[in-house]
Amino acid sequence: MGKTWATRRRGDEQDFLRWLAKGKTVYVINEQAHLVPGVARARTYTSHTVTGKHPILGGWIFDGSPSNPAKEFFQWAGTVYENPPKGFEHINDQMHEPVDARYFKGAIHVDDIKEMEYEADLAADRTIDARRTGARRFW
């Protein structure tokens, strides 16, 4: 079992920043939104690799992006894992039956149509509620 760091524990942020080094990979659990069509897995994990130091600020950066420093990454990530979390699939892993593959084959199942109609009804209800409250007055 690998080490974990959480934002709710005192001292974990400094311990995490001290532990980091170039080439180390950390893992974060993601929860997809329930309104995203085609998402079959509600929770997955992603991996992030330390690629070096920030050119100006000097802190560690992830995935080659200076706009992703380790301190801010830790604050939005919640719980960070040293090893891949058990019981979750990587976000890029192939599923047994890809959800979107059947759409490209030309076959749409009745359940898929019902799901799309349900999502469309929810979107229409949100639009009506927003117009009623005046929340969507852009122009």
matplotlib code that plots the C-alpha trace (Angstrom):
import matplotlib.pyplot as plt

x = [0.0, 1.5, 1.4, -1.5, -1.7, -5.0, -5.8, -7.7, -4.7, -2.3, 1.2, 0.4, 1.0, 4.6, 5.2, 3.9, 6.1, 9.2, 8.5, 8.2, 11.1, 11.6, 10.0, 7.7, 4.1, 1.1, -2.5, -5.8, -9.3, -11.8, -15.6, -17.3, -20.4, -23.7, -24.9, -22.0, -23.4, -21.3, -19.5, -19.9, -17.6, -18.5, -15.1, -11.7, -8.1, -5.6, -1.8, 0.4, 4.2, 6.6, 8.5, 10.7, 10.8, 8.9, 11.2, 10.4, 8.9, 11.1, 8.4, 7.7, 5.4, 3.3, 2.9, 5.3, 2.9, 4.2, 0.6, 0.3, 2.5, 2.5, 1.1, -2.0, -2.3, -2.4, -5.0, -7.5, -6.8, -8.1, -6.4, -3.2, -2.0, 1.6, 0.4, -2.6, -5.8, -7.2, -10.7, -10.6, -9.7, -7.4, -9.4, -7.8, -8.3, -10.4, -13.7, -15.1, -17.8, -17.1, -20.2, -19.7, -18.8, -22.3, -23.3, -20.8, -21.9, -25.3, -27.2, -29.0, -30.6, -33.9, -32.3, -29.9, -32.8, -34.6, -31.4, -31.0, -34.6, -34.2, -31.1, -32.9, -35.9, -33.5, -31.8, -35.2, -36.3, -33.1, -33.6, -37.2, -36.2, -33.3, -35.6, -38.1, -35.6, -33.8, -30.5, -29.9, -30.0, -26.8, -27.9]
y = [0.0, 3.3, 6.6, 9.0, 12.7, 14.6, 18.3, 17.7, 16.4, 18.8, 18.7, 16.6, 19.5, 20.1, 16.3, 15.9, 18.8, 17.3, 13.9, 15.0, 14.6, 14.7, 11.7, 10.7, 9.9, 10.5, 9.4, 11.3, 9.9, 11.7, 11.8, 12.4, 14.5, 12.6, 14.6, 13.6, 11.3, 8.3, 8.0, 4.4, 4.7, 7.1, 7.2, 6.8, 7.8, 9.9, 9.9, 13.0, 13.0, 15.6, 17.0, 19.6, 22.9, 26.0, 28.4, 31.5, 30.3, 27.2, 24.8, 21.4, 21.3, 18.4, 17.2, 19.8, 22.7, 25.7, 26.6, 23.3, 23.9, 21.2, 23.3, 24.3, 20.8, 19.4, 21.9, 21.1, 17.3, 16.4, 13.1, 12.2, 8.6, 7.3, 4.1, 3.6, 3.3, -0.2, -0.7, 2.1, 2.1, 4.6, 7.2, 6.1, 2.3, 0.6, -0.6, -4.0, -2.5, 1.1, 3.2, 5.3, 2.4, 1.3, 4.8, 4.8, 1.4, 2.9, 1.0, 3.0, 1.0, 1.9, 2.4, 4.9, 6.9, 7.0, 8.2, 11.0, 12.0, 12.1, 14.3, 16.6, 17.0, 17.9, 20.5, 22.0, 22.1, 23.9, 26.4, 27.1, 27.6, 29.9, 32.1, 32.2, 33.4, 35.7, 33.9, 33.7, 37.3, 37.6, 40.2]
z = [0.0, -1.0, 0.7, 0.4, 1.0, 1.7, 2.0, 5.2, 7.2, 8.8, 7.4, 4.3, 1.9, 3.0, 3.2, -0.3, -1.7, 0.0, -1.4, -5.0, -7.4, -11.1, -12.8, -9.9, -10.8, -8.6, -9.0, -8.4, -8.4, -10.7, -10.4, -13.7, -13.9, -14.1, -17.1, -19.4, -22.0, -22.8, -19.5, -18.3, -15.3, -12.6, -11.0, -12.6, -11.8, -13.7, -13.4, -13.3, -13.7, -12.3, -15.3, -13.6, -11.8, -12.6, -14.7, -12.5, -9.2, -8.7, -7.5, -9.0, -12.1, -13.5, -17.1, -18.6, -17.9, -15.9, -15.2, -13.1, -10.1, -7.4, -4.6, -6.5, -7.9, -4.3, -3.3, -6.0, -6.2, -2.8, -2.0, -3.9, -4.1, -4.6, -6.3, -8.6, -6.4, -6.3, -7.6, -10.2, -13.9, -15.5, -17.5, -20.7, -20.3, -22.8, -21.4, -22.2, -24.4, -25.5, -25.0, -28.1, -30.4, -31.0, -32.2, -35.0, -36.2, -37.0, -34.2, -31.5, -28.8, -27.2, -23.9, -25.4, -26.9, -23.6, -21.9, -24.5, -24.1, -20.3, -20.6, -23.1, -20.7, -17.8, -20.0, -21.1, -17.4, -16.4, -19.2, -18.3, -14.6, -15.5, -17.7, -15.0, -12.4, -14.8, -14.5, -18.2, -19.4, -21.4, -24.0]

ax = plt.figure().add_subplot(projection="3d")
ax.plot(x, y, z, "-o")
ax.set_aspect("equal")
plt.show()
